[in-house]
């Protein structure tokens, strides 16, 4: 079957019940081909869809700002906290407190999102961002700074789970990858903004001089402003239709669908009605499957039903394994350690303005994330990953070589700032390191920086919140480990071996990705917004919960078939 004859998204027609996480490279390309020149193809996201995506994505901006701002703060704080210079342990604990809090909060985000709704959790996270930013700005001791960072971490943990889920459940299927990537673009933009603000506010040297030590408070406090803006904008955004239907609020779900698909026109209203009926049907099937599980003698505790479904059903276990693999690899490759401590590294390498140098790295991350935004739905998630990770390995190995020819100072200044190197061959090595880091960051931004956050595409409806929550917790657990261990590794293993270790992790990730066949299945059920108002929904197979199979059927992805093509034979049908 040629690409022009392929069903119009979301790919469920091609999902094998035994291998539902298809390699969507070819599916994505065929969908694009089918869309080109087809009047019934999926329209580009409307203004309202972009507005809700950008409103929710401010959480990503706040996370990125926090990542970048701590880099500038660590080389600017001097003796402002507890009246003494920060030790390496102080810096590691202050940095990793955010990840630890996110790790503790993210598993509960699933239950909160199901109980309160996706939108309310985003609003709660915005409030925590404000509180955390102000607490950091007012901190007078290391412990108080750690507490403020932990509050921000709680916000990040909740937002990192619920924002991609919120966007995915409202995004048009054909553009979901692109719209979820917008959240990652905001993260990288936040890092650029943080480094720019750090360069402007910390004496433009960022080395903790007398002119810097007060401005870092303003730097961290500025993080409250975007959170206030987000709270106002999200207050006007709708809840996701699936959650509304689950709560028995069908009319509100219809109104939300109408806004997303352009319900002002008659065709849009009919499309919204059709989608609402499909969502209601899928929710009924999900509830019926849950009732069957509760009647089973194996079911003792109701709250364990979803956990049982996540681990008992083969396709769900595989989805969870892939999601956790990608989220863990995203952090264990060392990227966020580089972002947290980039100014510290560039100070040791002798750069005159380490914060400004860090901004060039963040800008590289931003630019290549935007490129990923433009190509991810056309090229495919798996192909992007498998092509980009090898370049990460090359960048890390080149950085290890650069560190091997640089004399890194082993002591810090009297105020706790890292001692600056530089001179002779050190400048050549520093240039090699900067160039290699930019290669590494560009490759990361293209693939591993955004693909893992599309994790909701992997899970069936009944386990999507829980599965995404577990995968997000994996991310933050790994983030905590690398944030806490980076500086000690640099001291114990030396920089060349530390970067070589990260290269080894990335190389292992390539092998695991190939073995797992990482791909992107379509988001099942109500997360799909139809691609064509003249399409019909292919009904899923009947659930077989009593037999231990996936109670949601082989797939609940909303596959749409162009009515004018429904007589075209499919492979295997003769």
N, C-alpha and C positions, 0 to 999 in steps of 0.2 A: 504494500500500500504506500503510495507516495505521500509526501508531506501535505500536499493540497487536499488529500482525501482523508487526512487524519481527523478524528473527532476533536472538537474545540474544547479543550481543557476540561477537567483538570488532570487528566491522565489516568483516572481510575479504570478506564476501559482496558488499560494495559497492565494493571496490577495483578500479579500472580498471588493467589492466597497464601502460597508457601513462601513467597518472596516479595511482600508488598512494597518494600522500600526500593522501588525501581530506580535504575539509573535514568534520571530524567533528562540527561543531556539531549538524546535524540528526541524525546517527547517535547522538550522546550523548543527545540529548533523547528520541529514539525508544526507546533502550535503557531510559531511566528510566521512560518510560511503559509499556513492556512489562513492566518489573519490578513496577510497582505492582499490588498485589493478585494477583500470580501466585505460586502456591505453589512453582513450580519456578524462580523467578527467583533470581539470585545473592544469597546471604546476605551480611550485613554482615561485614566482616573480624572474625575471632575474636580472642580475647585473645592467642593466641600470635603472630598476624600483627602485632598492634599492638606487642607486646613486641619482636619482632625489628626492626620499623621504628624504634621509639624507641631501641633499642640502637645501631643503625647511625647513626641521626640525631644522636647525640651529636657526631659529626664536624662536623656543621653548626653545633652549638652552639659548638664550639671555634673554627671559622672565624669565626663571628660575634663571639665574644669577642675574638679577635685583631684584627678590624676595629675594634671599638669601643675596645679598650684602647690602641691606638696613638694614637687621637685624644686621650685624656686624658693619655697619657704625654708627647706632644709639647709640651704646655703645662705640664708638671709637672717635666720632667727637669732644668731649669735648667742648671747647669754640671757635672752629675754625670758626664758622659761626656767623656773626654779633657781634663777640667779647663777647658772653655770652653763658651761658649754655642753652641747649634746654629745653623748657617746654614740658609737656605732649601734649599740643595743637600743639606746633611746630612739635613734632614727628608725631602726627596724620596727620597733614596737609602735611608734607613732604612725608609721606608714602602713603596717599590716593590720592595725586596729579596724580600719574601714573594711577590709576583706573579711576579718573574723566576724564582725557584726553582720555583714551581708550574708555570710555562711549560716549564721544562726537564724536569721530572719527569712531567708529565701525559702526554706521548706514550708514555713507557715503561710507564705504568700499564696500558695495554691488554695488553701482552705479559706483565706481571707477573700481572694478573688471570687470564689464560688459563693461565699456567704454575703459579701457586701457588694459585689459587682466589680468589674474591671475598672470602671471610671473612678469609683470611690477610693480604691486602693491607690490609684495615681494621685488623687488629691491628698490622701494621707501621706504619701511619699513626699509630695511637695512641701507639706507642713514640716516634715522631719528635715528636709533639706534646709529650710529657713532656720530651724532651731539649731541644727548642727553647725551651720556657717557662723551664726552669732556666738555660739559657745566657743568655737575656735578663736574667734576674734577677741573674745574676752579672757581667754586662758592666760593664767599667770604661772602655772606649774606644768610640768610634763604630764602629770596625771590628768589635769583638766584638759589639756590638748588631746590626750588619748580619748577622753570621754567625748569631746566634740567630734573627733574623727569617727568614733563608734556610732554616734547618732547619724552622721552622714552615711555611714556604712549601712545602717538599718534602712535608710531611704533608698540607697543604691540597690540593696538586696531585694526590696519589694519592687522597685521600678524596673530592674533588669529582667525580672520575670514577667511582670504584668504588661509592660509596654509592648514588647513584641507580640504577646498574645492578643492584646487589644487591637493592634494594627492588623494582625493576621485575620482576626475574626470579622473585620469590617472591610478588608481590602478586596478589590476585584481579583479573581484568581490569577488572571494572566499577568497581573502587575504586582502580585504579593511579594515576590522576592525583592523587587525594586523598592517597594514601600517599606518593608521591614529593614532594608539596608539604610533607609533614610535615618533610622535611629542610630545606626553605627556612624553615619556621616556626622550626625550631631555630636557624638562622642569625640570624634576627631576634631571637629570644629571647636568644641569646648577646650580641648588641649591646646590648640593654637591660641585661643583667646587667653587662656591662663598664662602661657609663656609670654605672650605680648604684654599682658598686664604686669607680669612679674618683671619683665625687662624695664617697663616704664616706671614701676613703683619702687624697685629695690636698687636705686642708685645707678641703674643701667649696667652695673657690673655683676650684681647678684652674688657678691662674695661676703656678705655679712658685715659690711663696713658700718661706720657710725651713722651714715645717712640711710641705711637700709632697715635697721632693726625695729623701727616703729611701723614702717609701711607694710610689713608682711601682715599685720593685723587687718589693715584695709583690704589687702589682697584676698585673704580668706573670707572676710566678711562680705565681699562683693558677690559671693556665691548665693546669697539670699535673694538677690534681685530677680534672676531668671525664674526662680521657684515661685515667686509671687505672681509674675506674669503668667506662668503655666497654670496656676490655680484659677486665675480669672478666665483664661481661655478654655480650659477643660470643663469648667463649670457650665459652659454653653454647648458642650459636645454630648452626643447621645451615648447611652450604654450599648453594648453589643447585642444584636438581636437574639443570639442564642441564649444569653443569660436572661434576657427579658422573657423569652418564651418559657424557660425553666421556672421562672417566678410567676407564671400565669399572666403576664402583662403583654398579651398579643398585640393590642392596638399600638402600644408604644414601640413594639418591635417592628410593626408595619411602618410606622412613621420613620423610624431609624433607617429601615431598608429603603424607603422612598427617597430619603435625603442622599443616600449613598449611590443609588442607581439612577437618580434624576427623576424622581417621581412626579415632577411637575407636568410631564407629558403623559398622555394616555398609555403609551407603550411602557414607560417607566413604572407607572402605577400597576399595570398588569404584571410586569416583571417582579415587582415587590410582593404582590399577592402570591405569585407562584413560589417565590423564595420562602415566604412565610409558611406556606403549606408544607414545603419540603422540610423546613426546620422543625415544624410541629410534628411531622411524621417521624423524623429522626430522634427527636427528644422522647416521643412515645416509645419508640423501639429501645432507646437507651434505658428508660425507666422500667420497661417490661423486662429487659435483660437483668436489671438490678434486682427486681422482685424475684425472678427465678433464682438468682444467686442466693438471696436471703432465705428462700425456702429450702435450699440445699442443706443437708445435715452438716456439710463442711463449713457453713457460714455461721459464725458465733457472734461476731461483733460487726455491726453495720458499718462502722468507719473503716473496717479492714476490707470491705468489698472491693473498693477501687484498687487497693494495694494488691489484693489477690488477682484481680483482672490484669494489673500491670505485669505481674511476674508469672502468672499461670498461662497466659496466652503467648504463643511463640512469637507472633509478629510484634506484640507489645514489648516483649523482652529484647528483641532485636532492635527495635526502635530506641529503647532506653540505652542499650549498649552503644549504639552509634552516637546518640546525642551526648552521652557522658564522655565518650571517647573524644569527640570534637571539642567539648567544653573544657575538658581537662587539658588536652593538647594546646588549646588556645592560650592557657596560662603557663603551663610547664615549659613552653618554648622560650619563656623569659621576657616576653615583650613588655609586660607591665612593669617588671623590675627595671627595665631600661627607661621607661617613661617616668617612674617614680624617682630614679636616681640619676637621670641623664645630666642634670646640672652638676651633680657631685662628680660624675665621671669626667665631664668636660673641664671642670676645674682642675682635677688631678692631671689632665692631659695638657694643661697650660693655656687653654683658650682664654682670651682676654675677657669675653663676655659669655660665660657658659649658658646663661639663660637665653640669650639671643641665639646661640648655637643650637640649643634644645628646640627653639622655635622653628628652625629650619627642618629639623627632624619631624616635628609635629605637623608642619606644613606638607611635608612629603606624605605623611600618613593620610592627611586630609585629601590631598589631590588624588591619590591612588584609590582611596575609598570612594570618591566620586566616580572615578572610572569604573570601579566595580559595580556601582549603582547602575551605570549605563549598560553594562554588558551581562550582568549576572543572569537575567532571564533568557538571554539569547544563547549564551555559551553553556550554561548549566553549572550547577553547584559542584558536582564531582569533578568535572574537567578543570574548573577554576582552581580547586584545591590541589589536584594532582600536578598541575603545571606550576603553581606558585610556591609550594612548600620546598621543592628543591632549590629555588633561588634563596629561600630563607637559610637553608643549610650553607650555601655558598657564602652568603653575607656573614654568617656567624663564624665560619672557618677563616674568612679573610680578616675579620675583627680579631680573632684569636692570634693570627699572625702579626697583626699590627701591634697588639699588646706585648707580644714577645720581643719586639725591638724598641719598646719604650721603657724608660726608667720611671716607674710609678713611685712617687713619694710615699713613704710608709707612715708619716706623721701628719698631724693636723696643726692648724694655727692655734694661738692661745685662746681664741674665741670659739674654737670648735669647728671652724670651717676647714675643708680639706686643703692641704698644702698644694700649691700649684707646681706642676712640672713644666717641661718645655725646654727647648734649646737643642741645637745640633740635630742628631738623627731623630730626636723625640718629635720634632715638628713633622718630619716625614711620616713617622709612625702614626702621629695624631691624625694626619690627613687621610691615611689609609683607613684608620678606624672610623672616622666620620663618613667616608665614602661607603665603607662596608655596612655600616649601620643604616645608611639610607637605602641600600639595596635590600637589606633585611626588612626594613620597615615597609618599603614599597610592596614587596612580595606578601608580607603579612596582611597589609591592607587590602590587597586584591582578593585574598581567599580566606585565610583562617581568622581574619579580623571580623568578618561578617557572616560567613556561612553558618557557624554554630548557632547564631541567634535566630536562624530560621527553623529551630528545633520543633516548633509547633506543627510544622508540615509533616513530621514523622509519625505523630501519634493519632490514634483514633479518638473520636469525640469523648468517650467515657473516661479515658485516662489522660487526656491532653493536659489538663491543669496539673495533675500530679506528676506526670512524666516530665513536663517542662520544669516544674519546681525542683525535682530531684537533679535534673541535668544542670540547672542553674546553681544549685547548691554545690555540685561538683566543681563548677567554675570557680566559685568563691573559696572553696576549700583549697584548690590548687593555687589560687591567687594569694591566699594567706601564706601558704608554704613558700612561694617564691619571694614574696615581699619580705618575709621574716628572715630568709636564708641568703638573700643575694649578697649583702655586704659581708657577712661571715664567710661565704664561699669565696668572695674576692680576696679576703685576707688569708684564708687557709689553703685554698686550691691555687691561688693566684689568678689574675684576670684571664690569661690565655686558656687555662684549663676550665675555668667557669664557662666561658663562651663555647669552648669545645664540648662541654657537657650539654649545653642547650642545643648545639648542632646535632648531637647524638639523639636527643629527644625528638627533634624534628625529623631526622632520618627514620626513626622508628615510627613516627606518625604517618609517613608516606606508605610504609609497608602495611600498617594497620588499616589505613584508608582503602588501599587496594584490596586487602583481604576481605574487608567488610562490605565492599561494594557501595560505599557511601553515595547516596543519591538523594533526591528530594521528591518524596511522594507528595501528592496534592493534599492540601488540608481537607479533611473530611467535613462533610455536613455544612453547617451554617457559616463556617468561615469562608466558604466559597460564595462569591457574588457572581451571578451568571455572566457568561461572556457574550451571550447573544440573546436578545429578547425573543427571537423566533426559534429558540432551541427547546428541546424536550429533555426531561431528566430521565436518565437510565436508572431504574430501580435497583437497589442493592439486593444481594442475596439474603435469604431469610436467616435470621440469627439462629445460632445453634448453641446457646449457652449450656444447655443440659449435657451436651456432648464434650464440653471442655474446650470448644473452639472459640474463636473470637466472637463474643456475643453481639458485636456490631456488624457481623457479616464479613465477607472477604474484603469489602471496602465500602465506606460511606462517602467517599469523595464524590463531589457533585460533577459527574462527567456530563458534558453537554454535547449532543449530536445534532448537527445541522439537519433539519427536516428534509432539505433537498438532497441530502446525501445518504439518507438512512437505508436506501436500497443497495448501496455499494457493499459488496461482500467483504468481510473482514478475514484476516489470515486465520486459517484453520476451519473456516466455515464453508469451504468449497468455492 
